[in-house]
Amino acid sequence: GIDKTLQEIPLRTFHEILIGGPRFSELEGKTLSLQDLESYPLICLEKGTMTYEFYNRFFLEHGLSLQADTEAATTDQVLPLVKNDLGLGFLPEGLAKEALANGTVFRIFLDEPIPKRYICLIQDTRRSLSIVAKEFKKALY
């Protein structure tokens, strides 16, 4: 939960998938467990990011420890790292769509479903919004 004076407004959901590059082609179309991932190099966002915390919690909920071999600073760095065979990586499905379609990466299915993620707007209810902020909020819906 968040501070009672802050209002959390979910804007949209998205789903992440696990992808691999040519070096790991034997995994294409296969279903792995989270524990199986310990046998492969894993690319994650760096510690301190919400994405790292999301996956750290996901692994812990399944009795495992997240062990990233490569940490990317931003989400857009994960795809090139996967394409260049540095490991398997989690990426929002929409960001992987083109690379999946042209075959430069492929999806790897997991026994454990990856929880949905949310993009939220956080608003301080103690303060009124400026005209610009009101318009921005309207545009987000």
SETIZA-823476 format. One line per 8 residues: number of its first residue (from 1); their letters; for each residue x, y, z of C-alpha. Coordinates in steps of 0.2 Angstrom, whole numbers, plus 5000, padded with zeros to 4 digits. Each point is the difference from the previous one (the first is absolute). Layout:
# SETIZA-823476
NUM	a	X Y Z; ...
This chain:
# SETIZA-823476
1	gidktlqe	5000 5000 5000; 5004 5018 4998; 4999 5015 5011; 4981 5004 5004; 5002 5018 4992; 5006 4992 4984; 4988 4993 4988; 5005 4986 4989
9	iplrtfhe	4991 4999 4983; 5003 4985 4989; 5002 5005 4982; 5004 4984 4991; 5007 4983 5002; 5013 4991 4990; 5008 4983 5000; 5018 4995 4999
17	iliggprf	5007 4985 4991; 5017 4991 5001; 5010 5000 4984; 5016 4993 4993; 5011 5002 4985; 5008 4988 4987; 5013 4993 5012; 4985 4993 5010
25	selegktl	4990 4994 4985; 4997 4982 5008; 4989 5009 5013; 4988 5006 4986; 4982 4994 5004; 5005 4992 5016; 4993 5003 5017; 5013 5002 5014
33	slqdlesy	4998 5002 5019; 5007 5015 5009; 5012 4988 5008; 5006 4994 4982; 5005 5018 4997; 5015 4998 5012; 5008 4990 4986; 5000 5015 4988
41	pliclekg	5008 5018 5001; 4986 5012 5005; 4998 5018 4995; 4990 5011 5012; 4998 5019 5003; 5012 5006 5014; 4997 4999 5018; 4991 5015 5007
49	tmtyefyn	4987 4999 4985; 4982 4996 5003; 5002 4986 4987; 5014 4992 5009; 4990 5001 5016; 4985 4992 4991; 5011 4985 4993; 5009 4998 5017
57	rfflehgl	4983 4999 5009; 4994 4988 4986; 5015 4988 5002; 4999 5001 5019; 4981 4995 4999; 5006 4984 4992; 5014 4997 5012; 5013 5006 4989
65	slqadtea	5013 5014 4999; 5001 5011 4985; 5018 4999 4993; 5003 5012 4986; 5016 4997 4990; 4998 5017 4991; 4991 5015 5007; 4993 5013 4987
73	attdqvlp	4997 5018 5006; 4984 5002 4989; 4987 4989 4992; 5005 5004 4983; 5017 4993 5003; 4994 4983 5003; 4995 4995 4982; 5017 5004 4992
81	lvkndlgl	5008 4990 5014; 4989 4985 4997; 5002 5002 4981; 5019 5000 5002; 4999 4983 5010; 5005 5007 5017; 4985 4991 5008; 4982 4998 5002
89	gflpegla	4990 5015 5005; 4983 5006 5006; 4992 5013 4990; 4982 5008 4998; 4992 4990 4986; 4997 5016 4990; 5018 5004 4999; 5005 4983 4994
97	kealangt	4986 4999 4987; 5010 5005 4985; 5016 4990 5004; 4988 4985 5003; 4992 5002 4983; 5016 5002 4991; 5008 4985 5009; 5015 5008 5008
105	vfriflde	4993 4995 5017; 4988 4987 5005; 4988 4997 5015; 5004 4988 5014; 4985 4994 5010; 5000 4998 5019; 4991 4988 5011; 4997 5014 5013
113	pipkryic	4990 5014 4992; 5008 5017 5001; 4987 5012 5009; 4993 5015 4991; 5008 5016 5002; 4992 5017 5002; 5004 5018 4994; 4992 5012 5013
121	liqdtrrs	4998 5018 5003; 5004 5006 5018; 4991 5016 5005; 5002 5010 5016; 4982 5003 5006; 5006 5014 5011; 5004 5011 4985; 4990 5006 4986
129	lsivakef	5006 4996 4983; 5006 5014 4988; 4991 5003 4984; 5014 4991 4991; 5000 4985 5012; 4981 4999 4998; 5002 4999 4981; 5014 4987 5002
137	kkaly	4989 4989 5011; 4986 5002 4987; 5011 4994 4986; 5006 4985 5010; 4982 4993 5002
